[in-house]
Structure formats: C-alpha cells, structure tokens
C-alpha cells in the first residue's frame, strides 16, 4: 500500500511543476519592481509552439488594467515556421 501512495505523490509533483518560457529581464534592470502578479494566458494556435521554441520578445511589453482585466501589450510572438 505504501508503494501506491508514493507513486501517486510522484505523479502529483510532476504535474505541479511549471516551466517559465520567457522572462523580461530588461524590465528588472530598468525599473524597480514593487509588486508582481503571476497570471495565466490563453494562447490559441501556433503561437504556443513558437513561444516554446523561444521566439517571443518581451522587451517593450507591459500590462494594462482595463475593466477588471489585465492586458498584455507590445509583446511580439514570431510566427511558427512549420505550419501547414
């Protein structure tokens, strides 16, 4: 019975680990960050593959609060080349 419990814990730990795909290090250098908010983003289509390949530019990106939502602006995600 202990083996089943250990296997269940290992599978839970694997699911809970998230990989950071991109980070805006320039903002941390240029500005004093007083508060951070970690949020999810809904991506559709090929931009998911493009971000996983590292084809995203956050250098000029920023967030804007409008109508209770946070909008990510001025972020460039390059198109994925192997579409079709």
PDB file of N, CA, C and O in Angstrom:
ATOM      1  N   UNK A   1       0.811  -1.189   0.000  1.00  0.00           N
ATOM      2  CA  UNK A   1       0.000   0.000   0.000  1.00  0.00           C
ATOM      3  C   UNK A   1       0.858   1.258   0.000  1.00  0.00           C
ATOM      4  O   UNK A   1       0.463   2.275  -0.569  1.00  0.00           O
ATOM      5  N   UNK A   2       2.017   1.201   0.625  1.00  0.00           N
ATOM      6  CA  UNK A   2       2.900   2.366   0.654  1.00  0.00           C
ATOM      7  C   UNK A   2       3.429   2.679  -0.739  1.00  0.00           C
ATOM      8  O   UNK A   2       3.645   3.847  -1.061  1.00  0.00           O
ATOM      9  N   UNK A   3       3.643   1.660  -1.575  1.00  0.00           N
ATOM     10  CA  UNK A   3       4.144   1.902  -2.927  1.00  0.00           C
ATOM     11  C   UNK A   3       3.130   2.677  -3.761  1.00  0.00           C
ATOM     12  O   UNK A   3       3.513   3.563  -4.525  1.00  0.00           O
ATOM     13  N   UNK A   4       1.884   2.370  -3.631  1.00  0.00           N
ATOM     14  CA  UNK A   4       0.846   3.074  -4.378  1.00  0.00           C
ATOM     15  C   UNK A   4       0.804   4.541  -3.956  1.00  0.00           C
ATOM     16  O   UNK A   4       0.662   5.428  -4.797  1.00  0.00           O
ATOM     17  N   UNK A   5       0.926   4.789  -2.679  1.00  0.00           N
ATOM     18  CA  UNK A   5       0.918   6.158  -2.167  1.00  0.00           C
ATOM     19  C   UNK A   5       2.103   6.945  -2.711  1.00  0.00           C
ATOM     20  O   UNK A   5       1.944   8.106  -3.089  1.00  0.00           O
ATOM     21  N   UNK A   6       3.295   6.335  -2.760  1.00  0.00           N
ATOM     22  CA  UNK A   6       4.485   7.016  -3.271  1.00  0.00           C
ATOM     23  C   UNK A   6       4.354   7.335  -4.757  1.00  0.00           C
ATOM     24  O   UNK A   6       4.751   8.415  -5.195  1.00  0.00           O
ATOM     25  N   UNK A   7       3.802   6.408  -5.533  1.00  0.00           N
ATOM     26  CA  UNK A   7       3.620   6.662  -6.963  1.00  0.00           C
ATOM     27  C   UNK A   7       2.639   7.808  -7.187  1.00  0.00           C
ATOM     28  O   UNK A   7       2.828   8.615  -8.097  1.00  0.00           O
ATOM     29  N   UNK A   8       1.607   7.884  -6.375  1.00  0.00           N
ATOM     30  CA  UNK A   8       0.640   8.973  -6.507  1.00  0.00           C
ATOM     31  C   UNK A   8       1.293  10.311  -6.193  1.00  0.00           C
ATOM     32  O   UNK A   8       1.009  11.301  -6.867  1.00  0.00           O
ATOM     33  N   UNK A   9       2.156  10.367  -5.191  1.00  0.00           N
ATOM     34  CA  UNK A   9       2.848  11.612  -4.853  1.00  0.00           C
ATOM     35  C   UNK A   9       3.777  12.053  -5.971  1.00  0.00           C
ATOM     36  O   UNK A   9       3.862  13.245  -6.267  1.00  0.00           O
ATOM     37  N   UNK A  10       4.478  11.111  -6.599  1.00  0.00           N
ATOM     38  CA  UNK A  10       5.392  11.459  -7.686  1.00  0.00           C
ATOM     39  C   UNK A  10       4.640  12.039  -8.874  1.00  0.00           C
ATOM     40  O   UNK A  10       5.095  13.004  -9.488  1.00  0.00           O
ATOM     41  N   UNK A  11       3.487  11.455  -9.201  1.00  0.00           N
ATOM     42  CA  UNK A  11       2.731  11.969 -10.349  1.00  0.00           C
ATOM     43  C   UNK A  11       2.170  13.358 -10.040  1.00  0.00           C
ATOM     44  O   UNK A  11       2.092  14.192 -10.942  1.00  0.00           O
ATOM     45  N   UNK A  12       1.783  13.625  -8.809  1.00  0.00           N
ATOM     46  CA  UNK A  12       1.283  14.953  -8.435  1.00  0.00           C
ATOM     47  C   UNK A  12       2.403  15.980  -8.520  1.00  0.00           C
ATOM     48  O   UNK A  12       2.177  17.097  -8.984  1.00  0.00           O
ATOM     49  N   UNK A  13       3.601  15.624  -8.083  1.00  0.00           N
ATOM     50  CA  UNK A  13       4.729  16.558  -8.138  1.00  0.00           C
ATOM     51  C   UNK A  13       5.093  16.897  -9.571  1.00  0.00           C
ATOM     52  O   UNK A  13       5.437  18.044  -9.858  1.00  0.00           O
ATOM     53  N   UNK A  14       5.028  15.932 -10.479  1.00  0.00           N
ATOM     54  CA  UNK A  14       5.358  16.193 -11.877  1.00  0.00           C
ATOM     55  C   UNK A  14       4.353  17.139 -12.513  1.00  0.00           C
ATOM     56  O   UNK A  14       4.745  17.989 -13.312  1.00  0.00           O
ATOM     57  N   UNK A  15       3.079  17.022 -12.189  1.00  0.00           N
ATOM     58  CA  UNK A  15       2.059  17.878 -12.767  1.00  0.00           C
ATOM     59  C   UNK A  15       2.145  19.305 -12.241  1.00  0.00           C
ATOM     60  O   UNK A  15       1.776  20.244 -12.947  1.00  0.00           O
ATOM     61  N   UNK A  16       2.623  19.483 -11.017  1.00  0.00           N
ATOM     62  CA  UNK A  16       2.646  20.796 -10.393  1.00  0.00           C
ATOM     63  C   UNK A  16       3.834  21.646 -10.837  1.00  0.00           C
ATOM     64  O   UNK A  16       3.871  22.838 -10.530  1.00  0.00           O
ATOM     65  N   UNK A  17       4.789  21.084 -11.538  1.00  0.00           N
ATOM     66  CA  UNK A  17       5.982  21.823 -11.964  1.00  0.00           C
ATOM     67  C   UNK A  17       5.682  22.535 -13.278  1.00  0.00           C
ATOM     68  O   UNK A  17       5.299  21.901 -14.261  1.00  0.00           O
ATOM     69  N   UNK A  18       5.862  23.874 -13.292  1.00  0.00           N
ATOM     70  CA  UNK A  18       5.650  24.673 -14.488  1.00  0.00           C
ATOM     71  C   UNK A  18       6.984  25.238 -14.945  1.00  0.00           C
ATOM     72  O   UNK A  18       7.821  25.634 -14.133  1.00  0.00           O
ATOM     73  N   UNK A  19       7.165  25.270 -16.245  1.00  0.00           N
ATOM     74  CA  UNK A  19       8.400  25.795 -16.816  1.00  0.00           C
ATOM     75  C   UNK A  19       8.164  27.234 -17.264  1.00  0.00           C
ATOM     76  O   UNK A  19       7.198  27.513 -17.974  1.00  0.00           O
ATOM     77  N   UNK A  20       9.038  28.143 -16.854  1.00  0.00           N
ATOM     78  CA  UNK A  20       8.949  29.533 -17.288  1.00  0.00           C
ATOM     79  C   UNK A  20       9.487  29.600 -18.713  1.00  0.00           C
ATOM     80  O   UNK A  20      10.634  29.230 -18.962  1.00  0.00           O
ATOM     81  N   UNK A  21       8.671  30.067 -19.639  1.00  0.00           N
ATOM     82  CA  UNK A  21       9.044  30.088 -21.043  1.00  0.00           C
ATOM     83  C   UNK A  21       9.750  31.375 -21.454  1.00  0.00           C
ATOM     84  O   UNK A  21      10.552  31.377 -22.387  1.00  0.00           O
ATOM     85  N   UNK A  22       9.454  32.454 -20.764  1.00  0.00           N
ATOM     86  CA  UNK A  22      10.079  33.720 -21.108  1.00  0.00           C
ATOM     87  C   UNK A  22      10.065  34.642 -19.892  1.00  0.00           C
ATOM     88  O   UNK A  22       9.203  34.530 -19.020  1.00  0.00           O
ATOM     89  N   UNK A  23      11.033  35.550 -19.850  1.00  0.00           N
ATOM     90  CA  UNK A  23      11.136  36.473 -18.734  1.00  0.00           C
ATOM     91  C   UNK A  23      11.666  37.805 -19.244  1.00  0.00           C
ATOM     92  O   UNK A  23      12.564  37.829 -20.086  1.00  0.00           O
ATOM     93  N   UNK A  24      11.130  38.900 -18.754  1.00  0.00           N
ATOM     94  CA  UNK A  24      11.570  40.225 -19.167  1.00  0.00           C
ATOM     95  C   UNK A  24      12.637  40.716 -18.182  1.00  0.00           C
ATOM     96  O   UNK A  24      12.319  41.426 -17.227  1.00  0.00           O
ATOM     97  N   UNK A  25      13.877  40.348 -18.408  1.00  0.00           N
ATOM     98  CA  UNK A  25      14.980  40.735 -17.525  1.00  0.00           C
ATOM     99  C   UNK A  25      15.319  42.220 -17.663  1.00  0.00           C
ATOM    100  O   UNK A  25      15.824  42.837 -16.726  1.00  0.00           O
ATOM    101  N   UNK A  26      15.042  42.780 -18.827  1.00  0.00           N
ATOM    102  CA  UNK A  26      15.325  44.197 -19.056  1.00  0.00           C
ATOM    103  C   UNK A  26      14.486  45.079 -18.130  1.00  0.00           C
ATOM    104  O   UNK A  26      14.964  46.100 -17.636  1.00  0.00           O
ATOM    105  N   UNK A  27      13.241  44.683 -17.899  1.00  0.00           N
ATOM    106  CA  UNK A  27      12.376  45.463 -17.013  1.00  0.00           C
ATOM    107  C   UNK A  27      12.922  45.466 -15.594  1.00  0.00           C
ATOM    108  O   UNK A  27      12.853  46.487 -14.910  1.00  0.00           O
ATOM    109  N   UNK A  28      13.455  44.356 -15.148  1.00  0.00           N
ATOM    110  CA  UNK A  28      14.026  44.293 -13.799  1.00  0.00           C
ATOM    111  C   UNK A  28      15.279  45.162 -13.689  1.00  0.00           C
ATOM    112  O   UNK A  28      15.581  45.692 -12.619  1.00  0.00           O
ATOM    113  N   UNK A  29      15.999  45.304 -14.789  1.00  0.00           N
ATOM    114  CA  UNK A  29      17.195  46.142 -14.806  1.00  0.00           C
ATOM    115  C   UNK A  29      16.823  47.622 -14.836  1.00  0.00           C
ATOM    116  O   UNK A  29      17.435  48.435 -14.143  1.00  0.00           O
ATOM    117  N   UNK A  30      15.817  47.969 -15.643  1.00  0.00           N
ATOM    118  CA  UNK A  30      15.449  49.365 -15.881  1.00  0.00           C
ATOM    119  C   UNK A  30      14.585  49.961 -14.770  1.00  0.00           C
ATOM    120  O   UNK A  30      14.683  51.155 -14.486  1.00  0.00           O
ATOM    121  N   UNK A  31      13.743  49.143 -14.140  1.00  0.00           N
ATOM    122  CA  UNK A  31      12.754  49.656 -13.201  1.00  0.00           C
ATOM    123  C   UNK A  31      12.858  48.958 -11.854  1.00  0.00           C
ATOM    124  O   UNK A  31      13.432  47.875 -11.741  1.00  0.00           O
ATOM    125  N   UNK A  32      12.297  49.595 -10.842  1.00  0.00           N
ATOM    126  CA  UNK A  32      12.168  48.965  -9.534  1.00  0.00           C
ATOM    127  C   UNK A  32      10.796  48.287  -9.497  1.00  0.00           C
ATOM    128  O   UNK A  32       9.763  48.951  -9.584  1.00  0.00           O
ATOM    129  N   UNK A  33      10.800  46.973  -9.369  1.00  0.00           N
ATOM    130  CA  UNK A  33       9.561  46.203  -9.349  1.00  0.00           C
ATOM    131  C   UNK A  33       9.049  46.153  -7.911  1.00  0.00           C
ATOM    132  O   UNK A  33       9.685  45.553  -7.045  1.00  0.00           O
ATOM    133  N   UNK A  34       7.904  46.782  -7.659  1.00  0.00           N
ATOM    134  CA  UNK A  34       7.347  46.829  -6.307  1.00  0.00           C
ATOM    135  C   UNK A  34       6.410  45.654  -6.039  1.00  0.00           C
ATOM    136  O   UNK A  34       6.339  45.161  -4.913  1.00  0.00           O
ATOM    137  N   UNK A  35       5.709  45.214  -7.044  1.00  0.00           N
ATOM    138  CA  UNK A  35       4.734  44.143  -6.863  1.00  0.00           C
ATOM    139  C   UNK A  35       4.690  43.298  -8.130  1.00  0.00           C
ATOM    140  O   UNK A  35       4.755  43.834  -9.236  1.00  0.00           O
ATOM    141  N   UNK A  36       4.582  42.002  -7.980  1.00  0.00           N
ATOM    142  CA  UNK A  36       4.460  41.121  -9.135  1.00  0.00           C
ATOM    143  C   UNK A  36       3.156  40.347  -9.034  1.00  0.00           C
ATOM    144  O   UNK A  36       2.691  40.011  -7.945  1.00  0.00           O
ATOM    145  N   UNK A  37       2.582  40.076 -10.191  1.00  0.00           N
ATOM    146  CA  UNK A  37       1.365  39.285 -10.298  1.00  0.00           C
ATOM    147  C   UNK A  37       1.649  38.162 -11.279  1.00  0.00           C
ATOM    148  O   UNK A  37       2.092  38.407 -12.401  1.00  0.00           O
ATOM    149  N   UNK A  38       1.399  36.948 -10.862  1.00  0.00           N
ATOM    150  CA  UNK A  38       1.579  35.804 -11.750  1.00  0.00           C
ATOM    151  C   UNK A  38       0.211  35.384 -12.245  1.00  0.00           C
ATOM    152  O   UNK A  38      -0.691  35.112 -11.454  1.00  0.00           O
ATOM    153  N   UNK A  39       0.062  35.333 -13.568  1.00  0.00           N
ATOM    154  CA  UNK A  39      -1.240  35.026 -14.151  1.00  0.00           C
ATOM    155  C   UNK A  39      -1.060  34.108 -15.351  1.00  0.00           C
ATOM    156  O   UNK A  39       0.024  34.008 -15.926  1.00  0.00           O
ATOM    157  N   UNK A  40      -2.117  33.462 -15.702  1.00  0.00           N
ATOM    158  CA  UNK A  40      -2.105  32.606 -16.881  1.00  0.00           C
ATOM    159  C   UNK A  40      -2.519  33.394 -18.107  1.00  0.00           C
ATOM    160  O   UNK A  40      -3.058  34.495 -18.003  1.00  0.00           O
ATOM    161  N   UNK A  41      -2.260  32.816 -19.271  1.00  0.00           N
ATOM    162  CA  UNK A  41      -2.622  33.465 -20.524  1.00  0.00           C
ATOM    163  C   UNK A  41      -3.168  32.393 -21.452  1.00  0.00           C
ATOM    164  O   UNK A  41      -2.666  31.269 -21.472  1.00  0.00           O
ATOM    165  N   UNK A  42      -4.190  32.737 -22.216  1.00  0.00           N
ATOM    166  CA  UNK A  42      -4.781  31.789 -23.145  1.00  0.00           C
ATOM    167  C   UNK A  42      -4.173  32.015 -24.520  1.00  0.00           C
ATOM    168  O   UNK A  42      -4.296  33.096 -25.098  1.00  0.00           O
ATOM    169  N   UNK A  43      -3.523  30.994 -25.031  1.00  0.00           N
ATOM    170  CA  UNK A  43      -2.917  31.067 -26.353  1.00  0.00           C
ATOM    171  C   UNK A  43      -3.628  30.087 -27.272  1.00  0.00           C
ATOM    172  O   UNK A  43      -3.960  28.971 -26.872  1.00  0.00           O
ATOM    173  N   UNK A  44      -3.855  30.508 -28.487  1.00  0.00           N
ATOM    174  CA  UNK A  44      -4.533  29.671 -29.458  1.00  0.00           C
ATOM    175  C   UNK A  44      -3.650  29.490 -30.683  1.00  0.00           C
ATOM    176  O   UNK A  44      -2.997  30.437 -31.123  1.00  0.00           O
ATOM    177  N   UNK A  45      -3.624  28.305 -31.226  1.00  0.00           N
ATOM    178  CA  UNK A  45      -2.930  28.063 -32.482  1.00  0.00           C
ATOM    179  C   UNK A  45      -1.437  27.883 -32.351  1.00  0.00           C
ATOM    180  O   UNK A  45      -0.943  27.281 -31.397  1.00  0.00           O
ATOM    181  N   UNK A  46      -0.726  28.418 -33.330  1.00  0.00           N
ATOM    182  CA  UNK A  46       0.699  28.141 -33.468  1.00  0.00           C
ATOM    183  C   UNK A  46       1.590  28.965 -32.557  1.00  0.00           C
ATOM    184  O   UNK A  46       2.779  28.672 -32.437  1.00  0.00           O
ATOM    185  N   UNK A  47       1.036  30.007 -31.901  1.00  0.00           N
ATOM    186  CA  UNK A  47       1.892  30.811 -31.028  1.00  0.00           C
ATOM    187  C   UNK A  47       2.415  30.002 -29.850  1.00  0.00           C
ATOM    188  O   UNK A  47       3.454  30.343 -29.285  1.00  0.00           O
ATOM    189  N   UNK A  48       1.722  28.945 -29.473  1.00  0.00           N
ATOM    190  CA  UNK A  48       2.191  28.077 -28.389  1.00  0.00           C
ATOM    191  C   UNK A  48       3.520  27.432 -28.779  1.00  0.00           C
ATOM    192  O   UNK A  48       4.469  27.433 -27.995  1.00  0.00           O
ATOM    193  N   UNK A  49       3.584  26.884 -29.984  1.00  0.00           N
ATOM    194  CA  UNK A  49       4.816  26.251 -30.461  1.00  0.00           C
ATOM    195  C   UNK A  49       5.926  27.278 -30.621  1.00  0.00           C
ATOM    196  O   UNK A  49       7.083  26.992 -30.313  1.00  0.00           O
ATOM    197  N   UNK A  50       5.588  28.458 -31.095  1.00  0.00           N
ATOM    198  CA  UNK A  50       6.572  29.498 -31.287  1.00  0.00           C
ATOM    199  C   UNK A  50       7.185  29.943 -29.966  1.00  0.00           C
ATOM    200  O   UNK A  50       8.397  30.138 -29.883  1.00  0.00           O
ATOM    201  N   UNK A  51       6.358  30.105 -28.927  1.00  0.00           N
ATOM    202  CA  UNK A  51       6.869  30.500 -27.608  1.00  0.00           C
ATOM    203  C   UNK A  51       7.730  29.404 -27.020  1.00  0.00           C
ATOM    204  O   UNK A  51       8.766  29.690 -26.420  1.00  0.00           O
ATOM    205  N   UNK A  52       7.324  28.151 -27.178  1.00  0.00           N
ATOM    206  CA  UNK A  52       8.135  27.035 -26.666  1.00  0.00           C
ATOM    207  C   UNK A  52       9.497  26.972 -27.345  1.00  0.00           C
ATOM    208  O   UNK A  52      10.469  26.518 -26.742  1.00  0.00           O
ATOM    209  N   UNK A  53       9.577  27.424 -28.595  1.00  0.00           N
ATOM    210  CA  UNK A  53      10.856  27.473 -29.299  1.00  0.00           C
ATOM    211  C   UNK A  53      11.668  28.709 -28.937  1.00  0.00           C
ATOM    212  O   UNK A  53      12.802  28.853 -29.395  1.00  0.00           O
ATOM    213  N   UNK A  54      11.112  29.605 -28.126  1.00  0.00           N
ATOM    214  CA  UNK A  54      11.830  30.795 -27.692  1.00  0.00           C
ATOM    215  C   UNK A  54      11.705  31.983 -28.615  1.00  0.00           C
ATOM    216  O   UNK A  54      12.523  32.901 -28.546  1.00  0.00           O
ATOM    217  N   UNK A  55      10.699  31.993 -29.481  1.00  0.00           N
ATOM    218  CA  UNK A  55      10.519  33.081 -30.438  1.00  0.00           C
ATOM    219  C   UNK A  55       9.534  34.121 -29.931  1.00  0.00           C
ATOM    220  O   UNK A  55       8.525  34.399 -30.580  1.00  0.00           O
ATOM    221  N   UNK A  56       9.828  34.691 -28.777  1.00  0.00           N
ATOM    222  CA  UNK A  56       8.979  35.723 -28.192  1.00  0.00           C
ATOM    223  C   UNK A  56       9.865  36.867 -27.707  1.00  0.00           C
ATOM    224  O   UNK A  56      10.958  36.636 -27.190  1.00  0.00           O
ATOM    225  N   UNK A  57       9.390  38.098 -27.876  1.00  0.00           N
ATOM    226  CA  UNK A  57      10.147  39.267 -27.456  1.00  0.00           C
ATOM    227  C   UNK A  57       9.314  40.065 -26.466  1.00  0.00           C
ATOM    228  O   UNK A  57       8.294  40.645 -26.839  1.00  0.00           O
ATOM    229  N   UNK A  58       9.739  40.098 -25.205  1.00  0.00           N
ATOM    230  CA  UNK A  58       9.029  40.824 -24.155  1.00  0.00           C
ATOM    231  C   UNK A  58       9.656  42.175 -23.837  1.00  0.00           C
ATOM    232  O   UNK A  58       9.210  42.847 -22.907  1.00  0.00           O
ATOM    233  N   UNK A  59      10.656  42.584 -24.566  1.00  0.00           N
ATOM    234  CA  UNK A  59      11.454  43.752 -24.201  1.00  0.00           C
ATOM    235  C   UNK A  59      10.623  45.019 -24.014  1.00  0.00           C
ATOM    236  O   UNK A  59      10.824  45.734 -23.033  1.00  0.00           O
ATOM    237  N   UNK A  60       9.712  45.314 -24.910  1.00  0.00           N
ATOM    238  CA  UNK A  60       8.893  46.523 -24.810  1.00  0.00           C
ATOM    239  C   UNK A  60       7.502  46.227 -24.256  1.00  0.00           C
ATOM    240  O   UNK A  60       6.636  47.101 -24.274  1.00  0.00           O
ATOM    241  N   UNK A  61       7.278  45.024 -23.769  1.00  0.00           N
ATOM    242  CA  UNK A  61       5.953  44.634 -23.304  1.00  0.00           C
ATOM    243  C   UNK A  61       5.606  45.224 -21.952  1.00  0.00           C
ATOM    244  O   UNK A  61       6.477  45.475 -21.119  1.00  0.00           O
ATOM    245  N   UNK A  62       4.326  45.436 -21.752  1.00  0.00           N
ATOM    246  CA  UNK A  62       3.821  45.927 -20.471  1.00  0.00           C
ATOM    247  C   UNK A  62       2.380  45.472 -20.318  1.00  0.00           C
ATOM    248  O   UNK A  62       1.760  45.010 -21.276  1.00  0.00           O
ATOM    249  N   UNK A  63       1.852  45.606 -19.109  1.00  0.00           N
ATOM    250  CA  UNK A  63       0.471  45.217 -18.821  1.00  0.00           C
ATOM    251  C   UNK A  63      -0.349  46.462 -18.535  1.00  0.00           C
ATOM    252  O   UNK A  63       0.142  47.436 -17.964  1.00  0.00           O
ATOM    253  N   UNK A  64      -1.604  46.410 -18.942  1.00  0.00           N
ATOM    254  CA  UNK A  64      -2.541  47.493 -18.697  1.00  0.00           C
ATOM    255  C   UNK A  64      -3.793  46.902 -18.053  1.00  0.00           C
ATOM    256  O   UNK A  64      -4.265  45.837 -18.452  1.00  0.00           O
ATOM    257  N   UNK A  65      -4.322  47.602 -17.060  1.00  0.00           N
ATOM    258  CA  UNK A  65      -5.531  47.157 -16.376  1.00  0.00           C
ATOM    259  C   UNK A  65      -6.727  47.878 -16.980  1.00  0.00           C
ATOM    260  O   UNK A  65      -6.788  49.108 -16.949  1.00  0.00           O
ATOM    261  N   UNK A  66      -7.694  47.116 -17.538  1.00  0.00           N
ATOM    262  CA  UNK A  66      -8.901  47.699 -18.125  1.00  0.00           C
ATOM    263  C   UNK A  66     -10.104  46.826 -17.790  1.00  0.00           C
ATOM    264  O   UNK A  66     -10.090  45.619 -18.033  1.00  0.00           O
ATOM    265  N   UNK A  67     -11.115  47.424 -17.247  1.00  0.00           N
ATOM    266  CA  UNK A  67     -12.385  46.741 -16.956  1.00  0.00           C
ATOM    267  C   UNK A  67     -12.192  45.451 -16.167  1.00  0.00           C
ATOM    268  O   UNK A  67     -12.850  44.450 -16.449  1.00  0.00           O
ATOM    269  N   UNK A  68     -11.309  45.466 -15.196  1.00  0.00           N
ATOM    270  CA  UNK A  68     -11.087  44.294 -14.358  1.00  0.00           C
ATOM    271  C   UNK A  68     -10.253  43.213 -15.005  1.00  0.00           C
ATOM    272  O   UNK A  68     -10.157  42.115 -14.457  1.00  0.00           O
ATOM    273  N   UNK A  69      -9.651  43.475 -16.142  1.00  0.00           N
ATOM    274  CA  UNK A  69      -8.798  42.515 -16.838  1.00  0.00           C
ATOM    275  C   UNK A  69      -7.395  43.090 -16.986  1.00  0.00           C
ATOM    276  O   UNK A  69      -7.212  44.308 -17.016  1.00  0.00           O
ATOM    277  N   UNK A  70      -6.423  42.219 -17.078  1.00  0.00           N
ATOM    278  CA  UNK A  70      -5.043  42.635 -17.340  1.00  0.00           C
ATOM    279  C   UNK A  70      -4.735  42.308 -18.793  1.00  0.00           C
ATOM    280  O   UNK A  70      -4.870  41.159 -19.215  1.00  0.00           O
ATOM    281  N   UNK A  71      -4.325  43.308 -19.556  1.00  0.00           N
ATOM    282  CA  UNK A  71      -3.996  43.124 -20.964  1.00  0.00           C
ATOM    283  C   UNK A  71      -2.485  43.195 -21.144  1.00  0.00           C
ATOM    284  O   UNK A  71      -1.838  44.091 -20.602  1.00  0.00           O
ATOM    285  N   UNK A  72      -1.930  42.281 -21.884  1.00  0.00           N
ATOM    286  CA  UNK A  72      -0.514  42.260 -22.213  1.00  0.00           C
ATOM    287  C   UNK A  72      -0.333  42.940 -23.561  1.00  0.00           C
ATOM    288  O   UNK A  72      -0.886  42.493 -24.566  1.00  0.00           O
ATOM    289  N   UNK A  73       0.444  44.024 -23.586  1.00  0.00           N
ATOM    290  CA  UNK A  73       0.597  44.835 -24.790  1.00  0.00           C
ATOM    291  C   UNK A  73       2.062  44.896 -25.225  1.00  0.00           C
ATOM    292  O   UNK A  73       2.973  44.717 -24.416  1.00  0.00           O
ATOM    293  N   UNK A  74       2.267  45.152 -26.520  1.00  0.00           N
ATOM    294  CA  UNK A  74       3.592  45.328 -27.133  1.00  0.00           C
ATOM    295  C   UNK A  74       4.509  44.130 -26.956  1.00  0.00           C
ATOM    296  O   UNK A  74       5.715  44.296 -26.769  1.00  0.00           O
ATOM    297  N   UNK A  75       3.964  42.943 -27.011  1.00  0.00           N
ATOM    298  CA  UNK A  75       4.760  41.713 -26.971  1.00  0.00           C
ATOM    299  C   UNK A  75       4.714  41.108 -28.364  1.00  0.00           C
ATOM    300  O   UNK A  75       3.638  40.964 -28.944  1.00  0.00           O
ATOM    301  N   UNK A  76       5.868  40.756 -28.901  1.00  0.00           N
ATOM    302  CA  UNK A  76       5.930  40.178 -30.240  1.00  0.00           C
ATOM    303  C   UNK A  76       6.178  38.677 -30.146  1.00  0.00           C
ATOM    304  O   UNK A  76       7.145  38.235 -29.527  1.00  0.00           O
ATOM    305  N   UNK A  77       5.296  37.902 -30.766  1.00  0.00           N
ATOM    306  CA  UNK A  77       5.452  36.461 -30.867  1.00  0.00           C
ATOM    307  C   UNK A  77       5.633  36.159 -32.348  1.00  0.00           C
ATOM    308  O   UNK A  77       4.724  36.383 -33.148  1.00  0.00           O
ATOM    309  N   UNK A  78       6.796  35.652 -32.710  1.00  0.00           N
ATOM    310  CA  UNK A  78       7.087  35.348 -34.105  1.00  0.00           C
ATOM    311  C   UNK A  78       6.219  34.193 -34.587  1.00  0.00           C
ATOM    312  O   UNK A  78       5.898  33.297 -33.806  1.00  0.00           O
ATOM    313  N   UNK A  79       5.831  34.202 -35.872  1.00  0.00           N
ATOM    314  CA  UNK A  79       5.025  33.086 -36.392  1.00  0.00           C
ATOM    315  C   UNK A  79       5.825  31.798 -36.424  1.00  0.00           C
ATOM    316  O   UNK A  79       7.036  31.803 -36.645  1.00  0.00           O
ATOM    317  N   UNK A  80       5.132  30.707 -36.201  1.00  0.00           N
ATOM    318  CA  UNK A  80       5.779  29.391 -36.245  1.00  0.00           C
ATOM    319  C   UNK A  80       6.008  29.019 -37.704  1.00  0.00           C
ATOM    320  O   UNK A  80       5.096  29.153 -38.520  1.00  0.00           O
ATOM    321  N   UNK A  81       7.190  28.560 -38.045  1.00  0.00           N
ATOM    322  CA  UNK A  81       7.557  28.336 -39.438  1.00  0.00           C
ATOM    323  C   UNK A  81       6.964  27.065 -40.037  1.00  0.00           C
ATOM    324  O   UNK A  81       6.669  27.034 -41.231  1.00  0.00           O
ATOM    325  N   UNK A  82       6.783  26.021 -39.238  1.00  0.00           N
ATOM    326  CA  UNK A  82       6.342  24.727 -39.781  1.00  0.00           C
ATOM    327  C   UNK A  82       4.828  24.561 -39.659  1.00  0.00           C
ATOM    328  O   UNK A  82       4.351  23.592 -39.067  1.00  0.00           O
ATOM    329  N   UNK A  83       4.085  25.498 -40.214  1.00  0.00           N
ATOM    330  CA  UNK A  83       2.632  25.427 -40.171  1.00  0.00           C
ATOM    331  C   UNK A  83       2.140  24.866 -41.488  1.00  0.00           C
ATOM    332  O   UNK A  83       2.624  25.240 -42.557  1.00  0.00           O
ATOM    333  N   UNK A  84       1.181  23.972 -41.404  1.00  0.00           N
ATOM    334  CA  UNK A  84       0.597  23.505 -42.640  1.00  0.00           C
ATOM    335  C   UNK A  84       0.562  22.048 -42.726  1.00  0.00           C
ATOM    336  O   UNK A  84       0.091  21.500 -43.722  1.00  0.00           O
TER     337      UNK A  84
END
